[in-house]
């Protein structure tokens, strides 16, 4: 599943690196220090991005936590692949900005700024493989100018995005399971008969 909530300027940034925090907290290029559009107003309630959290279903999280190294790697890889494909969908079909008088016209962007962070357990300490994707509230329009992300489109697509991630993860896990060497051996190795051979008929 995928859940989301707004990132405000007053929120903590414990899981953001110094470079990424510069984008979200200060709204500036982490290398050059140049502002990405208008500077944030400085209020703690200013929305600087969205936290999209992609969570592996509990059964798959338990399989990941209790399985052997190969199983853990399979679940982790399937999760990352599903997140990557879902983010590509968000970038192409969801992320938009607004131009014109009072933002009267919605337009595509040249991409999005996002940073992903893997977490391994819940706050209660239970196995909970999930990834936080911090999606910046700064996008570059087709004219090259930096503007705010149209947050309405992101929120409107939340259920679709969550369902897409779940389907992609399930399909990827099933595909990887069928390609597993252990399953392949079990499927292709002939079983030995446990019955005694039938006596040959007499002459």
ZAKENU-383910 format. One line per 3 residues: number of its first residue (from 0); their letters; for each residue x, y, z of C-alpha. Coordinates in pm, whole numbers, plus 50000, padded with zeros to 5 digits. Layout:
<sites>
NUM	A	X/Y/Z ~ ...
</sites>
This chain:
<sites>
0	XXX	50000/50000/50000 ~ 50095/50364/49965 ~ 50007/50635/50213
3	XXX	50096/51002/50196 ~ 50105/51315/50405 ~ 50231/51668/50359
6	XXX	50583/51769/50460 ~ 50576/52109/50627 ~ 50873/52338/50683
9	XXX	50840/52284/51057 ~ 50856/51905/51039 ~ 51162/51713/51150
12	XXX	51411/51598/50888 ~ 51587/51320/51076 ~ 51590/51084/50777
15	XXX	51691/51346/50519 ~ 52055/51398/50434 ~ 52201/51748/50448
18	XXX	52191/51780/50068 ~ 51831/51666/50038 ~ 51721/51881/50331
21	XXX	51846/52187/50142 ~ 51588/52116/49870 ~ 51298/52056/50106
24	XXX	51373/52291/50392 ~ 51526/52579/50200 ~ 51393/52528/49847
27	XXX	51734/52565/49691 ~ 51983/52376/49478 ~ 52195/52170/49723
30	XXX	52511/52223/49510 ~ 52492/52585/49397 ~ 52262/52723/49665
33	XXX	52049/52890/49397 ~ 51679/52914/49488 ~ 51444/52681/49302
36	XXX	51179/52942/49230 ~ 51044/53162/49504 ~ 51190/53113/49849
39	XXX	50967/52955/50107 ~ 50788/53200/50332 ~ 50961/53066/50641
42	XXX	50641/52967/50821 ~ 50644/52629/50992 ~ 50320/52536/50816
45	XXX	50458/52600/50465 ~ 50418/52283/50254 ~ 50758/52188/50113
48	XXX	50671/51843/49980 ~ 50485/51518/50032 ~ 50592/51197/50202
51	XXX	50481/50897/49996 ~ 50524/50579/50201 ~ 50526/50248/50013
54	XXX	50471/49956/50251 ~ 50510/49587/50174 ~ 50206/49382/50291
57	XXX	50248/49226/50634 ~ 50269/48871/50501 ~ 50549/48966/50259
60	XXX	50726/49164/50534 ~ 50723/48855/50756 ~ 50852/48644/50468
63	XXX	51128/48900/50417 ~ 51215/48906/50788 ~ 51210/48529/50851
66	XXX	51331/48396/50516 ~ 51681/48298/50412 ~ 51914/48540/50235
69	XXX	51780/48452/49890 ~ 51419/48504/50000 ~ 51499/48834/50165
72	XXX	51679/48955/49854 ~ 51384/48851/49636 ~ 51126/49042/49842
75	XXX	51352/49347/49871 ~ 51422/49355/49497 ~ 51053/49314/49410
78	XXX	50963/49599/49645 ~ 51225/49829/49492 ~ 51114/49741/49139
81	XXX	50749/49814/49224 ~ 50842/50148/49384 ~ 51052/50247/49083
84	XXX	50776/50166/48835 ~ 50518/50347/49046 ~ 50737/50657/49069
87	XXX	50778/50652/48691 ~ 50398/50652/48662 ~ 50372/50944/48906
90	XXX	50631/51143/48714 ~ 50466/51085/48377 ~ 50095/51084/48462
93	XXX	50047/51265/48793 ~ 50303/51541/48853 ~ 50185/51874/48712
96	XXX	50222/52245/48781 ~ 50010/52551/48703 ~ 50077/52857/48488
99	XXX	49882/53161/48376 ~ 49674/53411/48570 ~ 49606/53268/48917
102	XXX	49734/52931/48794 ~ 49443/52887/48556 ~ 49618/52632/48333
105	XXX	49769/52298/48429 ~ 50083/52188/48242 ~ 50330/51902/48245
108	XXX	50669/51934/48410 ~ 51022/51835/48316 ~ 51026/51576/48591
111	XXX	51016/51570/48967 ~ 51256/51583/49262 ~ 51228/51289/49500
114	XXX	51446/51110/49754 ~ 51382/50754/49879 ~ 51474/50607/50217
117	XXX	51428/50241/50316 ~ 51304/50155/50665 ~ 51299/49804/50804
120	XXX	51054/49796/51095 ~ 50756/49967/51249 ~ 50772/50197/51548
123	XXX	50669/49897/51758 ~ 50971/49703/51631 ~ 50777/49461/51411
126	XXX	50911/49364/51066 ~ 50783/49631/50833 ~ 50972/49679/50508
129	XXX	50875/50018/50366 ~ 51019/50309/50174 ~ 50963/50679/50236
132	XXX	50974/50885/49918 ~ 51001/51257/49987 ~ 50849/51435/49687
135	XXX	50957/51798/49665 ~ 50710/52080/49617 ~ 50934/52225/49346
138	XXX	50905/52128/48978 ~ 51040/52276/48658 ~ 50780/52375/48399
141	XXX	50818/52336/48022 ~ 50955/52690/48006 ~ 51238/52603/48248
144	XXX	51099/52809/48537 ~ 51068/52654/48881 ~ 50718/52648/49025
147	XXX	50517/52473/49293 ~ 50387/52123/49242 ~ 50011/52104/49186
150	XXX	49935/51906/49500 ~ 49573/51844/49405 ~ 49671/51601/49130
153	XXX	49894/51405/49368 ~ 49622/51368/49630 ~ 49361/51284/49368
156	XXX	49580/50997/49243 ~ 49667/50855/49587 ~ 49432/50554/49568
159	XXX	49532/50475/49209 ~ 49900/50495/49297 ~ 49854/50272/49601
162	XXX	49667/50007/49400 ~ 49927/50023/49124 ~ 50211/49959/49369
165	XXX	50026/49663/49522 ~ 49962/49503/49180 ~ 50318/49562/49059
168	XXX	50463/49414/49379 ~ 50240/49105/49364 ~ 50321/49044/48997
171	XXX	50693/49092/49051 ~ 50702/48858/49351 ~ 50512/48591/49157
174	XXX	50745/48630/48859 ~ 51059/48606/49072 ~ 50921/48304/49258
177	XXX	50866/48112/48934 ~ 51223/48194/48827 ~ 51367/48073/49159
180	XXX	51631/47798/49102 ~ 51490/47588/49386 ~ 51141/47592/49234
183	XXX	51282/47518/48892 ~ 51464/47212/49025 ~ 51151/47087/49197
186	XXX	50949/47134/48882 ~ 51191/46966/48642 ~ 51343/46682/48849
189	XXX	51145/46360/48785 ~ 51008/46185/49088 ~ 51132/45838/49168
192	XXX	50868/45574/49176 ~ 50808/45418/49516 ~ 50626/45114/49373
195	XXX	50799/44786/49308 ~ 50833/44698/48941 ~ 50557/44475/48808
198	XXX	50662/44116/48748 ~ 50718/44029/48385 ~ 50466/43794/48234
201	XX	50587/43437/48191 ~ 50678/43285/47855
</sites>
